[in-house]
Amino acid sequence: MMKDEMKVVAFSGSLRAKSYNSALIKAASELAPPGMKIDRFDLRDLPMYDDDVRLAGFPPSVVMLREAVAEADGVLLASPEYNRSVPAVLKNAIDWASRGPDQPFAQKPVALFNASQGLIGGALANHHLRQILVYLDAQMVNGPEVLVSNSKSRFDESGALVDGSVRSFIAAHLVRFADLIRRWRRTEVIHP
């Protein structure tokens, strides 16, 4: 990785093989501005959060998750909306990563993406994610969010995002995310 390259770790809130949210991460990787690299971290191997297990020592998959967030310049969360909230797999990952010591979301730049079959994308899941991340002191990209509604019509059979206006919006959002990461990096230099 080049010194100035922005390293972004991405999590999909869906484990489904043909998940629109995983496809959204793939599209973001393709549309990222120069200098930004987005890598997806698979949440499939994380155990369900259990404080007894945590107190005995983080499992290896959790150690990898926490290191991925800590080492990243930013985090991209792509989440479907299940029952008007965040899917258990994504909430579980956040719960594991956020436990002390040194919870890695503090001051970390975060972008929220959502793809859903519904008409309002996944606005309620994103709202709940914002509530969780504010508590963890994450720094989120503000303004219009990436809420991809009617997902089936926006992706082709191979999972490629084919809607030009959505692709343009995502590219612009990622530029704003890169700006947030640059501001965060300057703050980190001043206040290590």
DOROTI-579777 format. One record per atom (N, C-alpha, C): residue number from 1; x, y, z. Coordinates in Angstrom, 3 decimals. Example, Ala and Ser with C-alpha at 12.3 -4.5 7.8 and 13.67 -1.06 7.14 Angstrom:
<rs>
1	13.190	-5.690	7.800
1	12.300	-4.500	7.800
1	13.200	-3.300	7.800
2	12.850	-2.250	7.080
2	13.670	-1.060	7.140
2	12.900	0.030	7.870
</rs>
This chain:
<rs>
1	0.838	-1.179	0.000
1	0.000	0.000	0.000
1	0.886	1.246	0.000
2	0.576	2.193	-0.878
2	1.315	3.438	-0.913
2	1.025	4.238	0.348
3	1.989	5.082	0.746
3	1.853	5.833	1.994
3	0.584	6.680	2.035
4	0.226	7.325	0.935
4	-0.940	8.205	0.925
4	-2.242	7.480	0.600
5	-2.164	6.191	0.300
5	-3.376	5.449	-0.040
5	-4.285	5.337	1.179
6	-5.576	5.515	0.948
6	-6.574	5.371	2.010
6	-7.067	3.933	2.022
7	-6.906	3.304	3.164
7	-7.319	1.920	3.322
7	-8.695	1.901	3.996
8	-9.679	1.371	3.288
8	-11.046	1.293	3.807
8	-11.432	-0.168	3.953
9	-11.934	-0.532	5.124
9	-12.457	-1.875	5.336
9	-13.975	-1.786	5.232
10	-14.569	-2.747	4.521
10	-16.018	-2.725	4.283
10	-16.658	-3.992	4.842
11	-17.829	-3.815	5.427
11	-18.598	-4.931	5.970
11	-19.975	-4.944	5.341
12	-20.400	-6.117	4.882
12	-21.758	-6.286	4.378
12	-22.602	-6.874	5.498
13	-23.766	-6.296	5.690
13	-24.685	-6.792	6.704
13	-25.498	-7.981	6.241
14	-25.168	-8.510	5.075
14	-25.876	-9.675	4.548
14	-24.881	-10.774	4.230
15	-25.220	-12.001	4.594
15	-24.374	-13.148	4.289
15	-24.813	-13.859	3.011
16	-25.910	-13.419	2.420
16	-26.456	-14.050	1.218
16	-25.456	-13.977	0.068
17	-25.305	-15.055	-0.663
17	-24.335	-15.125	-1.758
17	-24.552	-14.017	-2.783
18	-25.798	-13.727	-3.124
18	-26.090	-12.696	-4.128
18	-26.649	-11.435	-3.473
19	-26.057	-11.068	-2.352
19	-26.500	-9.895	-1.593
19	-26.289	-8.607	-2.389
20	-27.315	-7.764	-2.427
20	-27.183	-6.456	-3.064
20	-26.208	-5.576	-2.290
21	-26.134	-5.747	-0.985
21	-25.218	-4.935	-0.191
21	-23.767	-5.335	-0.417
22	-23.518	-6.615	-0.588
22	-22.171	-7.049	-0.959
22	-21.833	-6.539	-2.357
23	-22.815	-6.562	-3.250
23	-22.611	-6.023	-4.609
23	-22.358	-4.513	-4.551
24	-22.975	-3.848	-3.596
24	-22.758	-2.411	-3.415
24	-21.306	-2.138	-3.000
25	-20.749	-2.992	-2.160
25	-19.345	-2.854	-1.770
25	-18.447	-3.048	-2.994
26	-18.783	-4.035	-3.816
26	-18.005	-4.269	-5.038
26	-18.061	-3.042	-5.944
27	-19.250	-2.457	-6.093
27	-19.390	-1.246	-6.915
27	-18.586	-0.095	-6.319
28	-18.625	0.043	-5.002
28	-17.854	1.104	-4.341
28	-16.361	0.923	-4.602
29	-15.899	-0.319	-4.590
29	-14.483	-0.591	-4.869
29	-14.107	-0.126	-6.269
30	-15.014	-0.326	-7.208
30	-14.774	0.089	-8.595
30	-14.846	1.606	-8.754
31	-15.675	2.257	-7.960
31	-15.933	3.694	-8.106
31	-15.118	4.560	-7.160
32	-14.298	3.934	-6.323
32	-13.513	4.687	-5.339
32	-12.602	5.692	-6.039
33	-12.431	6.867	-5.426
33	-11.550	7.869	-6.027
33	-10.093	7.391	-5.994
34	-9.249	7.973	-6.825
34	-7.835	7.584	-6.816
34	-7.261	7.698	-5.402
35	-6.495	6.692	-5.025
35	-5.866	6.704	-3.711
35	-6.670	6.014	-2.630
36	-7.899	5.552	-2.949
36	-8.715	4.840	-1.964
36	-8.833	3.380	-2.376
37	-8.534	2.492	-1.436
37	-8.666	1.059	-1.677
37	-9.672	0.506	-0.687
38	-10.702	-0.164	-1.215
38	-11.768	-0.720	-0.378
38	-11.677	-2.240	-0.415
39	-11.522	-2.843	0.775
39	-11.461	-4.301	0.896
39	-12.590	-4.773	1.801
40	-13.282	-5.794	1.351
40	-14.388	-6.352	2.134
40	-13.863	-7.365	3.143
41	-14.383	-7.277	4.358
41	-14.082	-8.230	5.432
41	-15.326	-9.090	5.604
42	-15.181	-10.401	5.480
42	-16.309	-11.326	5.590
42	-16.627	-11.579	7.064
43	-17.866	-11.348	7.444
43	-18.300	-11.489	8.838
43	-18.775	-12.892	9.183
44	-18.757	-13.780	8.209
44	-19.340	-15.112	8.365
44	-18.755	-15.921	9.529
45	-17.472	-15.760	9.833
45	-16.829	-16.606	10.848
45	-16.874	-16.055	12.268
46	-17.526	-14.915	12.450
46	-17.599	-14.360	13.808
46	-18.604	-15.128	14.654
47	-18.227	-15.509	15.878
47	-19.219	-16.123	16.772
47	-20.186	-15.046	17.264
48	-21.319	-15.472	17.772
48	-22.229	-14.504	18.382
48	-21.558	-13.933	19.628
49	-21.797	-12.633	19.856
49	-21.146	-11.976	20.988
49	-21.540	-12.651	22.296
50	-20.535	-12.936	23.126
50	-20.725	-13.556	24.434
50	-19.663	-12.950	25.341
51	-20.066	-12.227	26.352
51	-19.103	-11.542	27.199
51	-18.216	-12.510	27.975
52	-18.706	-13.714	28.263
52	-17.858	-14.712	28.915
52	-16.698	-15.094	27.993
53	-16.992	-15.240	26.710
53	-15.945	-15.557	25.736
53	-14.963	-14.391	25.649
54	-15.479	-13.165	25.584
54	-14.602	-11.988	25.512
54	-13.665	-11.920	26.710
55	-14.205	-12.165	27.900
55	-13.389	-12.092	29.106
55	-12.302	-13.167	29.131
56	-12.559	-14.281	28.439
56	-11.559	-15.350	28.355
56	-10.520	-15.052	27.284
57	-10.829	-14.103	26.410
57	-9.905	-13.738	25.328
57	-10.635	-13.712	23.997
58	-10.369	-12.683	23.197
58	-11.043	-12.562	21.903
58	-10.721	-13.769	21.017
59	-11.735	-14.374	20.388
59	-11.477	-15.446	19.415
59	-10.661	-14.895	18.234
60	-9.922	-15.756	17.524
60	-9.082	-15.296	16.420
60	-9.827	-14.464	15.362
61	-11.050	-14.861	15.009
61	-11.793	-14.101	14.000
61	-12.135	-12.696	14.502
62	-12.348	-12.559	15.795
62	-12.638	-11.251	16.382
62	-11.368	-10.399	16.426
63	-10.251	-11.020	16.740
63	-8.970	-10.294	16.716
63	-8.735	-9.729	15.323
64	-8.983	-10.544	14.294
64	-8.808	-10.088	12.907
64	-9.746	-8.927	12.588
65	-10.984	-9.019	13.037
65	-11.962	-7.951	12.819
65	-11.500	-6.653	13.479
66	-11.122	-6.726	14.742
66	-10.695	-5.528	15.476
66	-9.447	-4.912	14.856
67	-8.520	-5.742	14.419
67	-7.318	-5.232	13.752
67	-7.659	-4.576	12.421
68	-8.593	-5.167	11.684
68	-8.992	-4.599	10.392
68	-9.570	-3.199	10.571
69	-10.420	-3.018	11.590
69	-11.003	-1.698	11.840
69	-9.925	-0.734	12.332
70	-9.089	-1.188	13.255
70	-8.051	-0.314	13.828
70	-7.054	0.149	12.769
71	-6.695	-0.724	11.851
71	-5.687	-0.400	10.845
71	-6.249	0.381	9.663
72	-7.557	0.402	9.504
72	-8.179	1.084	8.370
72	-8.237	2.591	8.608
73	-8.199	3.327	7.517
73	-8.408	4.777	7.574
73	-9.895	5.102	7.628
74	-10.713	4.171	7.207
74	-12.153	4.380	7.216
74	-12.879	3.047	7.144
75	-14.162	3.074	7.504
75	-15.015	1.882	7.494
75	-16.238	2.173	6.647
76	-16.570	1.239	5.757
76	-17.779	1.343	4.954
76	-18.711	0.218	5.391
77	-19.915	0.573	5.815
77	-20.911	-0.414	6.228
77	-22.029	-0.423	5.198
78	-22.267	-1.574	4.591
78	-23.362	-1.734	3.622
78	-24.367	-2.687	4.246
79	-25.540	-2.178	4.554
79	-26.477	-2.956	5.347
79	-27.865	-3.024	4.735
80	-28.424	-4.224	4.647
80	-29.847	-4.306	4.340
80	-30.641	-3.877	5.572
81	-31.919	-3.782	5.407
81	-32.796	-3.476	6.540
81	-33.643	-4.698	6.822
82	-33.508	-5.242	8.031
82	-34.306	-6.385	8.448
82	-35.237	-5.919	9.559
83	-36.530	-6.069	9.348
83	-37.527	-5.693	10.358
83	-37.294	-4.278	10.879
84	-36.993	-3.367	9.940
84	-36.802	-1.944	10.224
84	-35.582	-1.646	11.083
85	-34.574	-2.522	11.019
85	-33.371	-2.284	11.813
85	-32.158	-2.923	11.150
86	-31.086	-3.016	11.922
86	-29.799	-3.536	11.475
86	-29.805	-5.061	11.573
87	-29.305	-5.762	10.566
87	-29.222	-7.223	10.661
87	-28.309	-7.659	11.809
88	-28.629	-8.805	12.384
88	-27.878	-9.311	13.537
88	-26.396	-9.479	13.229
89	-26.045	-9.922	12.018
89	-24.645	-10.177	11.697
89	-23.810	-8.893	11.781
90	-24.377	-7.779	11.352
90	-23.634	-6.517	11.390
90	-23.579	-5.958	12.813
91	-24.682	-6.006	13.524
91	-24.696	-5.544	14.917
91	-23.735	-6.381	15.764
92	-23.694	-7.680	15.514
92	-22.785	-8.567	16.227
92	-21.328	-8.163	15.978
93	-20.989	-7.862	14.740
93	-19.611	-7.453	14.409
93	-19.259	-6.150	15.120
94	-20.183	-5.210	15.115
94	-19.938	-3.930	15.796
94	-19.767	-4.155	17.291
95	-20.604	-5.029	17.864
95	-20.493	-5.319	19.298
95	-19.128	-5.915	19.629
96	-18.665	-6.876	18.849
96	-17.355	-7.475	19.097
96	-16.249	-6.433	18.949
97	-16.284	-5.682	17.871
97	-15.202	-4.722	17.599
97	-15.160	-3.603	18.624
98	-16.307	-3.256	19.180
98	-16.377	-2.064	20.038
98	-16.027	-2.315	21.496
99	-15.785	-3.549	21.878
99	-15.465	-3.824	23.268
99	-14.008	-3.476	23.556
100	-13.791	-2.983	24.764
100	-12.448	-2.584	25.167
100	-11.514	-3.761	25.279
101	-10.267	-3.511	25.365
101	-9.681	-2.171	25.380
101	-9.538	-1.602	23.966
102	-9.388	-0.289	23.900
102	-9.106	0.403	22.636
102	-10.139	0.121	21.555
103	-11.374	0.465	21.807
103	-12.390	0.212	20.785
103	-12.035	1.037	19.537
104	-11.964	0.414	18.371
104	-11.392	1.058	17.183
104	-12.315	1.986	16.394
105	-13.576	2.121	16.797
105	-14.466	3.018	16.062
105	-14.334	4.483	16.494
106	-13.704	4.740	17.627
106	-13.601	6.109	18.144
106	-12.906	7.013	17.139
107	-13.618	8.042	16.703
107	-13.148	9.049	15.753
107	-12.897	8.503	14.346
108	-13.198	7.238	14.088
108	-12.948	6.622	12.784
108	-13.968	7.117	11.756
109	-13.526	7.544	10.567
109	-14.459	7.909	9.501
109	-15.256	6.685	9.037
110	-16.571	6.871	8.892
110	-17.460	5.783	8.497
110	-18.430	6.287	7.426
111	-18.647	5.457	6.409
111	-19.657	5.722	5.384
111	-20.714	4.624	5.467
112	-21.974	5.017	5.352
112	-23.088	4.071	5.422
112	-23.737	3.932	4.053
113	-23.842	2.696	3.584
113	-24.495	2.393	2.314
113	-25.633	1.424	2.610
114	-26.633	1.420	1.758
114	-27.737	0.504	1.943
114	-28.371	0.186	0.611
115	-28.656	-1.081	0.397
115	-29.418	-1.528	-0.767
115	-30.574	-2.366	-0.255
116	-31.767	-2.035	-0.721
116	-32.964	-2.712	-0.242
116	-34.001	-2.767	-1.349
117	-34.856	-3.753	-1.280
117	-35.955	-3.848	-2.243
117	-37.043	-2.809	-1.970
118	-37.073	-2.264	-0.770
118	-38.113	-1.312	-0.399
118	-37.987	0.026	-1.105
119	-39.016	0.853	-0.938
119	-39.054	2.156	-1.600
119	-38.186	3.203	-0.924
120	-37.895	3.024	0.362
120	-37.063	4.015	1.054
120	-35.662	3.472	1.317
121	-35.252	2.527	0.477
121	-33.934	1.936	0.661
121	-33.896	1.239	2.001
122	-32.997	1.630	2.829
122	-32.914	1.066	4.173
122	-32.737	2.176	5.174
123	-33.528	3.222	5.021
123	-33.370	4.425	5.836
123	-33.437	4.128	7.331
124	-34.296	3.204	7.736
124	-34.426	2.919	9.166
124	-33.219	2.140	9.691
125	-32.679	1.240	8.902
125	-31.451	0.540	9.312
125	-30.309	1.545	9.421
126	-30.204	2.459	8.455
126	-29.152	3.477	8.516
126	-29.321	4.374	9.740
127	-30.564	4.696	10.069
127	-30.818	5.512	11.257
127	-30.318	4.790	12.509
128	-30.608	3.502	12.611
128	-30.141	2.737	13.769
128	-28.620	2.627	13.780
129	-28.012	2.454	12.603
129	-26.550	2.422	12.547
129	-25.967	3.742	13.035
130	-26.570	4.852	12.630
130	-26.086	6.160	13.095
130	-26.174	6.267	14.615
131	-27.263	5.781	15.203
131	-27.395	5.815	16.660
131	-26.274	5.014	17.330
132	-25.986	3.846	16.806
132	-24.937	2.995	17.367
132	-23.584	3.679	17.223
133	-23.308	4.206	16.029
133	-21.992	4.763	15.739
133	-21.748	6.095	16.444
134	-22.793	6.867	16.695
134	-22.628	8.099	17.474
134	-22.166	7.732	18.884
135	-22.766	6.710	19.455
135	-22.364	6.266	20.790
135	-20.895	5.829	20.812
136	-20.435	5.242	19.695
136	-19.047	4.770	19.610
136	-18.090	5.877	19.178
137	-18.605	7.088	19.003
137	-17.809	8.261	18.661
137	-17.185	8.183	17.267
138	-17.842	7.456	16.351
138	-17.375	7.401	14.964
138	-17.720	8.718	14.269
139	-16.989	9.024	13.218
139	-17.221	10.236	12.423
139	-17.833	9.816	11.094
140	-19.120	10.081	10.910
140	-19.818	9.619	9.715
140	-19.890	10.685	8.637
141	-19.939	10.215	7.393
141	-20.178	11.114	6.274
141	-21.608	11.622	6.440
142	-21.757	12.931	6.521
142	-23.087	13.514	6.691
142	-23.680	13.890	5.351
143	-24.909	14.337	5.384
143	-25.585	14.719	4.155
143	-26.355	13.554	3.561
144	-26.724	13.666	2.295
144	-27.491	12.587	1.658
144	-26.748	11.255	1.758
145	-27.495	10.226	2.102
145	-26.908	8.904	2.284
145	-27.071	8.063	1.030
146	-26.291	7.006	0.936
146	-26.428	6.053	-0.158
146	-27.511	5.060	0.238
147	-28.721	5.320	-0.228
147	-29.874	4.453	0.017
147	-30.389	3.992	-1.340
148	-30.064	2.774	-1.721
148	-30.448	2.257	-3.034
148	-31.751	1.485	-2.885
149	-32.830	2.098	-3.350
149	-34.141	1.444	-3.278
149	-34.362	0.599	-4.527
150	-35.397	-0.243	-4.479
150	-35.737	-1.098	-5.632
150	-34.491	-1.776	-6.199
151	-33.721	-2.377	-5.336
151	-32.402	-2.908	-5.705
151	-32.418	-3.846	-6.901
152	-33.432	-4.674	-6.991
152	-33.468	-5.664	-8.069
152	-33.367	-5.007	-9.441
153	-33.902	-3.807	-9.571
153	-33.870	-3.125	-10.863
153	-32.567	-2.354	-11.088
154	-31.734	-2.250	-10.094
154	-30.505	-1.445	-10.195
154	-29.245	-2.294	-10.430
155	-29.367	-3.600	-10.228
155	-28.254	-4.529	-10.422
155	-28.640	-5.533	-11.504
156	-27.646	-5.993	-12.267
156	-27.949	-7.024	-13.261
156	-27.834	-8.405	-12.623
157	-28.029	-9.437	-13.419
157	-28.020	-10.815	-12.906
157	-26.677	-11.215	-12.303
158	-25.595	-10.609	-12.768
158	-24.271	-10.955	-12.243
158	-23.943	-10.185	-10.958
159	-24.822	-9.254	-10.565
159	-24.591	-8.468	-9.359
159	-23.910	-7.139	-9.614
160	-23.741	-6.782	-10.876
160	-23.115	-5.501	-11.208
160	-24.144	-4.377	-11.081
161	-23.728	-3.278	-10.479
161	-24.582	-2.100	-10.365
161	-24.636	-1.436	-11.737
162	-25.818	-1.413	-12.347
162	-25.941	-0.907	-13.717
162	-26.673	0.428	-13.804
163	-27.213	0.909	-12.706
163	-27.925	2.185	-12.713
163	-26.907	3.325	-12.699
164	-26.854	4.085	-13.803
164	-25.862	5.146	-13.949
164	-25.987	6.251	-12.920
165	-27.206	6.651	-12.580
165	-27.370	7.737	-11.606
165	-26.918	7.294	-10.212
166	-27.171	6.032	-9.859
166	-26.721	5.517	-8.562
166	-25.200	5.419	-8.552
167	-24.616	4.963	-9.649
167	-23.151	4.875	-9.731
167	-22.534	6.266	-9.546
168	-23.103	7.272	-10.178
168	-22.591	8.643	-10.054
168	-22.719	9.145	-8.627
169	-23.862	8.860	-7.991
169	-24.070	9.299	-6.614
169	-23.058	8.630	-5.680
170	-22.824	7.332	-5.879
170	-21.858	6.613	-5.037
170	-20.461	7.184	-5.230
171	-20.081	7.440	-6.465
171	-18.751	8.008	-6.727
171	-18.585	9.344	-6.016
172	-19.617	10.197	-6.069
172	-19.556	11.503	-5.395
172	-19.500	11.322	-3.877
173	-20.252	10.364	-3.353
173	-20.260	10.100	-1.910
173	-18.883	9.625	-1.443
174	-18.243	8.809	-2.255
174	-16.912	8.308	-1.901
174	-15.872	9.424	-1.917
175	-16.059	10.430	-2.757
175	-15.169	11.600	-2.733
175	-15.342	12.328	-1.398
176	-16.582	12.473	-0.933
176	-16.831	13.099	0.366
176	-16.231	12.261	1.497
177	-16.313	10.941	1.364
177	-15.722	10.036	2.345
177	-14.197	10.221	2.371
178	-13.589	10.316	1.209
178	-12.138	10.540	1.125
178	-11.760	11.864	1.792
179	-12.569	12.897	1.596
179	-12.316	14.191	2.252
179	-12.378	14.055	3.771
180	-13.356	13.304	4.267
180	-13.471	13.072	5.711
180	-12.241	12.326	6.232
181	-11.782	11.345	5.488
181	-10.586	10.596	5.894
181	-9.371	11.517	5.930
182	-9.231	12.391	4.937
182	-8.089	13.327	4.930
182	-8.131	14.249	6.147
183	-9.319	14.752	6.490
183	-9.442	15.614	7.677
183	-9.098	14.834	8.937
184	-9.548	13.589	9.020
184	-9.252	12.730	10.173
184	-7.750	12.486	10.279
185	-7.101	12.236	9.156
185	-5.652	12.008	9.174
185	-4.911	13.239	9.708
186	-5.341	14.430	9.301
186	-4.694	15.661	9.801
186	-4.880	15.767	11.313
187	-6.051	15.440	11.808
187	-6.315	15.492	13.249
187	-5.462	14.459	13.980
188	-5.306	13.285	13.399
188	-4.492	12.236	14.019
188	-3.039	12.683	14.142
189	-2.545	13.428	13.166
189	-1.169	13.918	13.219
189	-1.020	14.940	14.338
190	-2.023	15.786	14.497
190	-1.980	16.832	15.526
190	-2.205	16.242	16.912
191	-3.136	15.308	17.021
191	-3.485	14.696	18.315
191	-3.349	13.184	18.219
192	-2.127	12.648	18.246
192	-1.958	11.196	18.089
192	-2.573	10.401	19.228
</rs>
